């Protein structure tokens, strides 16, 4: 068997206090268990990891990132340069944000499945995404030249429509 650490978060309508040391936040996925797989564990055998936990784990395991199945509410989207971006936070630069980067042909396949472009069809929806969440250094540019300023962003590339599952 696979060993998991489960943190149970409070949920509206669930009686009693949460035994988790983590406070409930508006950034958690509505499903109760948040599993943190041990390195080498089969990601399909574990519950989905929240977006906030994915960012935390990708940061801890940089530069290799963390492989798994990640749960998030799509709060913001953008379609730009043949790539669609889904964000777990309203501001993609928020350090808690998990960016889902959808590339072709996954964009076309998802549009056929969803009946609309993914940026439109997935905004406001809860999804699970399978892949590797990795921390990347993003440079601020000034007139095409790196300014010396940067921030870190956690992203997961989607190259196949089967990586995304719509929950609600």
Backbone bond lengths (Angstrom), bond angles and torsions (degrees), N, CA, C in turn:
res aa  C-N    CA-C-N  psi(-1)  N-CA   C-N-CA  omega(-1)  CA-C   N-CA-C  phi
1 X - - - 1.436 - - 1.515 111.61 -
2 X 1.260 114.37 165.24 1.456 123.40 -178.97 1.525 108.58 -100.90
3 X 1.331 118.01 130.87 1.460 121.10 178.92 1.517 109.46 -86.72
4 X 1.309 116.14 134.11 1.459 122.15 -179.81 1.508 109.80 -129.37
5 X 1.306 115.35 150.01 1.457 120.86 167.69 1.515 105.22 -105.64
6 X 1.317 117.80 124.89 1.456 120.42 179.68 1.519 109.81 -110.93
7 X 1.288 115.90 133.29 1.471 121.61 174.39 1.517 105.82 -114.76
8 X 1.323 117.23 121.55 1.459 121.11 -179.85 1.508 109.44 -95.96
9 X 1.312 115.64 127.70 1.454 120.32 -179.54 1.518 109.49 -104.05
10 X 1.340 114.57 150.31 1.459 119.60 175.72 1.512 109.79 -63.67
11 X 1.287 115.79 146.96 1.445 121.51 178.01 1.511 106.97 -138.48
12 X 1.345 118.46 140.37 1.462 119.40 178.44 1.531 110.43 -52.42
13 X 1.313 116.02 134.33 1.451 120.80 179.11 1.516 113.85 90.08
14 X 1.320 117.51 -8.40 1.461 121.00 178.81 1.525 108.08 -95.09
15 X 1.327 118.70 119.82 1.464 120.00 -176.57 1.519 112.16 -70.78
16 X 1.319 114.76 152.61 1.463 121.52 172.31 1.508 112.98 85.41
17 X 1.328 115.76 160.57 1.462 120.52 179.98 1.525 110.92 -74.33
18 X 1.287 115.05 158.44 1.451 121.33 178.27 1.524 109.37 -78.94
19 X 1.347 118.70 130.96 1.453 119.66 176.81 1.522 112.44 -77.08
20 X 1.329 117.52 -3.40 1.448 121.28 -178.86 1.523 111.12 -75.57
21 X 1.344 117.08 141.63 1.458 119.05 172.90 1.522 111.59 -72.85
22 X 1.339 116.92 -10.85 1.455 121.21 -179.98 1.520 109.56 -86.96
23 X 1.327 118.08 129.57 1.460 119.15 178.04 1.512 109.78 -72.86
24 X 1.339 117.55 147.04 1.464 118.31 175.09 1.525 109.15 -64.98
25 X 1.320 116.27 140.34 1.457 120.43 -179.82 1.516 108.76 -133.06
26 X 1.331 116.93 161.71 1.456 118.59 176.22 1.523 111.73 -70.76
27 X 1.332 117.62 -4.07 1.459 121.70 -176.58 1.517 112.23 -96.85
28 X 1.326 118.60 3.76 1.451 120.28 -179.87 1.514 110.48 -90.02
29 X 1.283 115.78 152.81 1.453 122.88 177.58 1.525 107.79 -75.09
30 X 1.322 119.72 146.70 1.456 120.66 -173.07 1.528 114.77 -67.77
31 X 1.327 118.72 -16.61 1.456 119.21 176.15 1.513 108.77 -71.35
32 X 1.328 117.73 145.04 1.453 121.33 -173.59 1.525 114.98 -71.11
33 X 1.338 120.96 -53.96 1.453 118.80 -173.35 1.520 112.09 -76.09
34 X 1.316 115.26 141.08 1.451 121.89 173.23 1.513 105.19 -122.74
35 X 1.310 117.60 109.93 1.454 121.13 -175.68 1.509 110.27 -97.57
36 X 1.304 114.83 142.06 1.451 121.28 175.31 1.521 106.47 -116.50
37 X 1.342 118.07 101.70 1.460 119.20 -176.70 1.519 111.24 -70.05
38 X 1.286 116.15 146.63 1.458 122.25 173.38 1.522 108.06 -71.93
39 X 1.339 118.16 149.45 1.463 119.38 177.13 1.530 110.06 -53.37
40 X 1.324 116.19 134.76 1.456 121.48 179.83 1.513 113.97 87.84
41 X 1.339 118.68 -5.73 1.466 121.38 -179.92 1.521 109.68 -73.60
42 X 1.315 117.21 151.40 1.453 122.43 177.65 1.529 108.92 -74.11
43 X 1.338 117.88 113.68 1.470 122.50 -175.55 1.519 112.05 -62.48
44 X 1.352 118.24 -29.62 1.467 120.30 -178.24 1.526 112.16 -71.45
45 X 1.330 117.27 -19.36 1.465 120.75 -177.36 1.524 112.05 -90.11
46 X 1.314 118.16 -0.34 1.461 121.56 -176.95 1.516 110.64 -115.76
47 X 1.345 116.86 155.41 1.471 118.82 173.75 1.530 110.37 -62.86
48 X 1.319 116.49 158.81 1.462 121.49 -179.34 1.526 111.12 -63.98
49 X 1.314 115.41 147.57 1.460 123.64 179.22 1.524 108.22 -92.93
50 X 1.333 118.26 135.58 1.468 121.33 179.27 1.523 110.23 -65.86
51 X 1.317 116.61 158.00 1.462 121.56 179.53 1.527 111.20 -60.79
52 X 1.325 116.88 -42.60 1.474 120.41 -179.65 1.528 110.14 -62.93
53 X 1.328 117.29 -42.72 1.467 121.47 178.62 1.521 110.42 -67.25
54 X 1.336 117.87 -35.90 1.464 121.57 177.18 1.521 110.87 -60.30
55 X 1.336 116.48 -43.83 1.464 121.10 178.95 1.531 109.81 -62.98
56 X 1.322 116.06 -44.57 1.457 121.67 179.41 1.536 110.98 -60.09
57 X 1.335 116.84 -47.78 1.462 121.23 -179.07 1.528 111.89 -66.99
58 X 1.335 117.43 -40.96 1.468 120.69 178.58 1.523 110.28 -62.33
59 X 1.328 116.67 -37.08 1.458 121.53 177.68 1.532 110.54 -66.07
60 X 1.330 115.94 -45.28 1.467 120.60 179.81 1.517 111.91 -64.28
61 X 1.321 116.93 -34.51 1.466 121.37 -173.88 1.524 113.32 -103.97
62 X 1.337 117.13 16.82 1.463 121.01 179.07 1.529 108.93 -62.36
63 X 1.296 119.24 144.41 1.465 127.19 4.94 1.533 114.10 -90.65
64 X 1.343 118.51 -4.33 1.463 119.82 -173.86 1.525 113.43 -72.95
65 X 1.335 119.16 -25.17 1.458 121.58 178.85 1.514 111.94 80.62
66 X 1.318 114.74 -166.37 1.467 121.40 -178.04 1.528 109.53 -134.72
67 X 1.325 115.15 130.47 1.462 122.62 178.52 1.524 108.26 -90.52
68 X 1.331 117.16 138.45 1.448 117.86 177.76 1.514 113.23 172.66
69 X 1.327 113.48 -165.80 1.464 123.02 176.28 1.517 105.54 -116.83
70 X 1.328 116.44 122.23 1.451 122.40 -170.03 1.524 110.77 -116.79
71 X 1.320 115.62 135.95 1.463 121.83 -177.82 1.522 109.28 -108.27
72 X 1.330 116.15 134.52 1.455 119.51 178.29 1.513 111.14 -156.15
73 X 1.322 114.01 157.46 1.457 121.05 167.86 1.512 105.97 -95.69
74 X 1.324 117.04 130.23 1.462 121.29 179.39 1.518 107.56 -80.40
75 X 1.340 116.16 107.16 1.467 121.10 -176.37 1.523 112.80 -95.69
76 X 1.342 116.41 -22.93 1.467 120.02 179.63 1.524 108.16 -149.94
77 X 1.329 115.45 151.33 1.463 120.91 179.36 1.527 109.87 -140.56
78 X 1.321 114.97 159.50 1.463 120.55 173.85 1.523 108.09 -156.09
79 X 1.309 116.68 134.61 1.462 122.69 174.01 1.522 106.48 -110.48
80 X 1.336 115.49 119.72 1.471 119.60 -173.81 1.529 109.23 -152.26
81 X 1.324 116.66 132.59 1.466 122.10 175.02 1.527 113.28 50.77
82 X 1.337 117.61 50.53 1.466 123.83 177.58 1.534 113.00 61.33
83 X 1.325 117.29 22.96 1.460 123.36 175.76 1.529 107.20 -132.33
84 X 1.336 116.21 141.46 1.459 121.18 174.91 1.516 108.34 -112.49
85 X 1.330 116.03 131.69 1.463 122.50 179.67 1.525 109.22 -110.76
86 X 1.330 115.80 130.41 1.456 122.18 173.39 1.524 106.50 -114.92
87 X 1.330 117.64 135.20 1.465 121.34 -177.30 1.513 111.15 -121.34
88 X 1.325 115.30 140.21 1.469 120.63 177.32 1.529 111.48 -81.67
89 X 1.321 117.34 -10.79 1.470 123.04 177.37 1.525 108.33 -125.79
90 X 1.331 116.94 158.93 1.467 120.46 179.48 1.525 111.88 -64.58
91 X 1.324 117.43 -34.50 1.467 122.70 178.59 1.526 108.21 -106.60
92 X 1.326 116.34 115.39 1.464 120.06 -177.17 1.532 112.37 -63.19
93 X 1.334 118.30 -16.44 1.470 120.99 178.80 1.528 112.56 -87.33
94 X 1.335 117.37 -6.48 1.463 121.94 177.72 1.528 108.43 -58.98
95 X 1.328 117.32 131.72 1.470 120.11 -176.93 1.527 113.00 -62.38
96 X 1.331 118.54 -18.12 1.465 122.06 178.49 1.523 112.53 -88.03
97 X 1.327 117.89 -4.83 1.461 122.20 -174.49 1.529 112.41 -74.22
98 X 1.323 114.66 135.50 1.459 121.89 168.21 1.521 106.03 -107.00
99 X 1.334 116.42 116.41 1.468 121.76 179.37 1.513 109.34 -93.51
100 X 1.318 116.00 128.50 1.458 121.75 174.40 1.521 106.01 -101.53
101 X 1.335 116.60 119.80 1.459 122.64 -175.24 1.523 107.58 -107.27
102 X 1.328 116.75 105.55 1.464 121.34 -176.51 1.525 108.96 -97.72
103 X 1.337 115.55 125.52 1.459 121.79 -179.18 1.529 109.66 -111.24
104 X 1.350 115.49 168.99 1.463 120.65 174.62 1.523 108.13 -72.37
105 X 1.305 122.06 147.59 1.453 127.55 3.12 1.527 113.65 -86.98
106 X 1.325 117.95 3.07 1.468 120.54 -178.05 1.526 111.83 -58.73
107 X 1.327 118.20 -35.23 1.467 121.04 -179.91 1.530 110.00 -60.64
108 X 1.335 117.04 -49.99 1.473 121.11 -179.58 1.521 110.98 -62.79
109 X 1.327 117.25 -42.56 1.465 121.36 -179.43 1.527 111.12 -64.80
110 X 1.335 117.37 -42.41 1.465 120.87 178.29 1.523 111.01 -65.63
111 X 1.334 116.56 -39.94 1.469 119.89 178.46 1.534 110.36 -61.32
112 X 1.322 117.12 -40.13 1.463 120.72 178.07 1.537 110.60 -65.65
113 X 1.316 117.31 -40.10 1.466 121.51 179.97 1.528 112.74 -71.60
114 X 1.339 116.43 -39.26 1.468 121.59 -173.49 1.524 113.38 -91.32
115 X 1.334 117.60 -17.67 1.457 120.95 -179.09 1.514 113.99 80.91
116 X 1.327 117.36 8.43 1.471 123.01 178.71 1.523 107.74 -161.58
117 X 1.327 117.42 161.71 1.465 119.04 176.47 1.535 110.05 -56.90
118 X 1.338 118.26 142.37 1.469 120.83 -178.20 1.531 113.92 -54.29
119 X 1.320 117.74 -35.27 1.474 120.28 -179.90 1.524 111.03 -61.06
120 X 1.322 117.02 -34.33 1.467 121.06 179.17 1.530 111.71 -86.15
121 X 1.329 115.90 -45.68 1.464 120.87 -174.23 1.528 113.61 -69.29
122 X 1.330 118.17 -27.52 1.469 120.61 -174.34 1.526 114.40 -100.81
123 X 1.338 117.97 -11.49 1.469 120.35 179.06 1.529 109.21 -61.08
124 X 1.342 116.29 126.83 1.452 122.08 179.36 1.524 114.39 84.63
125 X 1.308 117.85 -1.27 1.470 122.02 -178.35 1.526 110.59 -97.14
126 X 1.324 115.95 157.28 1.458 122.36 172.91 1.525 107.11 -95.74
127 X 1.330 115.33 130.78 1.459 120.55 -178.27 1.522 109.87 -133.40
128 X 1.323 114.87 162.42 1.459 122.16 168.63 1.515 106.20 -120.90
129 X 1.330 115.78 136.35 1.456 121.62 -177.41 1.523 108.27 -128.07
130 X 1.323 116.07 132.88 1.456 121.71 179.27 1.519 109.28 -103.75
131 X 1.319 115.94 136.03 1.456 120.62 178.28 1.515 111.46 158.28
132 X 1.328 114.82 -158.00 1.468 121.38 -178.69 1.526 109.21 -112.41
133 X 1.329 116.46 118.70 1.467 122.14 174.71 1.526 107.46 -86.69
134 X 1.318 116.44 123.44 1.460 121.56 -176.88 1.523 111.27 -129.46
135 X 1.317 115.66 141.93 1.468 121.63 176.07 1.523 108.05 -84.04
136 X 1.336 115.40 132.41 1.464 121.01 178.52 1.517 109.79 -125.92
137 X 1.308 116.10 145.46 1.463 121.89 175.87 1.525 107.75 -87.47
138 X 1.330 116.21 123.98 1.468 121.80 179.81 1.527 108.02 -108.66
139 X 1.328 115.99 120.41 1.462 121.47 -179.18 1.522 110.88 -88.19
140 X 1.327 116.15 139.25 1.462 120.65 170.64 1.522 107.01 -83.49
141 X 1.334 115.18 132.81 1.464 120.47 -177.64 1.531 110.06 -109.96
142 X 1.323 115.09 147.01 1.459 121.49 175.52 1.525 106.86 -131.94
143 X 1.335 115.77 113.06 1.468 122.50 -177.15 1.532 110.42 55.97
144 X 1.348 116.38 39.90 1.457 121.30 177.22 1.515 115.46 79.87
145 X 1.336 116.99 4.05 1.472 121.44 -177.89 1.531 108.23 -118.01
146 X 1.354 117.66 136.21 1.469 118.91 177.50 1.528 111.33 -56.65
147 X 1.326 116.22 132.43 1.471 121.27 -176.41 1.526 112.84 -85.47
148 X 1.346 116.72 -10.05 1.457 119.83 -175.12 1.530 111.72 95.50
149 X 1.335 116.89 -12.89 1.457 121.48 177.73 1.521 108.97 -97.03
150 X 1.313 116.34 149.19 1.458 121.09 179.90 1.520 110.53 -157.42
151 X 1.318 115.08 168.92 1.459 122.16 171.36 1.518 106.96 -144.47
152 X 1.326 116.08 166.18 1.461 120.59 177.23 1.518 109.59 -103.49
153 X 1.327 115.13 143.00 1.452 121.49 178.85 1.532 107.29 -134.05
154 X 1.321 116.27 140.35 1.458 120.62 177.64 1.513 108.43 -102.01
155 X 1.325 115.64 126.66 1.451 120.32 -177.06 1.515 112.38 -135.25
156 X 1.329 114.63 159.16 1.456 122.56 178.12 1.524 106.90 -136.07
157 X 1.345 117.02 120.77 1.463 121.07 -179.44 1.524 110.50 -84.45
158 X 1.332 114.60 135.99 1.459 122.35 175.86 1.524 107.11 -115.46
159 X 1.334 115.27 117.88 1.465 120.44 178.91 1.521 111.79 -114.14
160 X 1.341 116.43 -7.15 1.464 122.18 179.93 1.519 109.01 -137.11
161 X 1.326 117.09 133.53 1.468 122.07 -177.15 1.520 112.28 -57.75
162 X 1.331 118.21 -27.09 1.460 121.60 -178.52 1.534 112.56 -67.77
163 X 1.332 117.55 -11.47 1.473 121.01 177.41 1.522 112.37 -73.27
164 X 1.341 117.43 -18.15 1.477 121.12 -176.73 1.515 109.60 -112.00
165 X 1.319 115.46 131.34 1.464 122.34 175.64 1.529 107.43 -124.12
166 X 1.318 117.05 125.15 1.461 121.40 178.09 1.530 108.22 -82.56
167 X 1.342 116.36 126.25 1.462 121.68 -178.90 1.526 109.39 -92.34
168 X 1.314 117.64 -49.76 1.482 122.24 176.53 1.509 110.65 -159.25
